[in-house]
Amino acid sequence: MDKFQIIVTKGEYEPWWFFEDWQKDIESSFTYTNKQEAMEKYQMLAQQLMTTYPNNAVKKEVLLATWSEEETQYCEECEDDIQTFHGLILFLNERVYEPTADELTTFFAFKEELNMSKDA
């Protein structure tokens, strides 16, 4: 049985940087066996993040980063403020999900609203 997992993150890196300790940034997680329910939840969370934070970027269609220039956190190691990112990740069986062409237009159509670049 397929396992879809949606992960919401908050941290100093965009969600596509899967550094060794990236899981410490997880704020919440949702698990589904029903693909339709997972897609709808992802879409709803993505819309919420994009409404809340004015800046957005995406990679691999399902790795969404949102942020506000005003939201930073102090980094003791670098002795400076660093950007805080709010991320959204969609996994299928513990791997980054690869949407079909139909899913791109059905569930990920909001992509055009993003200030994004494939190189973000």
Steps between C-alpha positions, in 0.01 A plus 500: 500500500634843405573747776475871420654737751472877506756677715491864611837647599631822650871575504798673354503299176257441215337155517701353213822509704483161667797555729576233759284662769223641276233315698553729800316768297178295469205687649227256398445191290194345338484141374250359250447177312242670276673694223209741441487598868877555506490720189215708635676549836824598327316749280319652799822537702685648201227760450512592871877545492491706180228723646693550825849559357565732202808319361488152346723257316456138395714206391393166357140626496430387861775669705357841588684771693326814622638790700465861604808725491409625848508156664855417601672320784832573663783258423753487781760318288491759222415793732235626262130477422401230252180453301227272634337274240166322524507186290264239366610156376300218343639148530380170361643199683772719657619648168425842354181457297515541122161620376356386170423750223130486592577562867712802410198670346248371755679533835803715429347767272576763766863466390446783251422730792845446650794734456704201403790384299605146422839600639359634828 
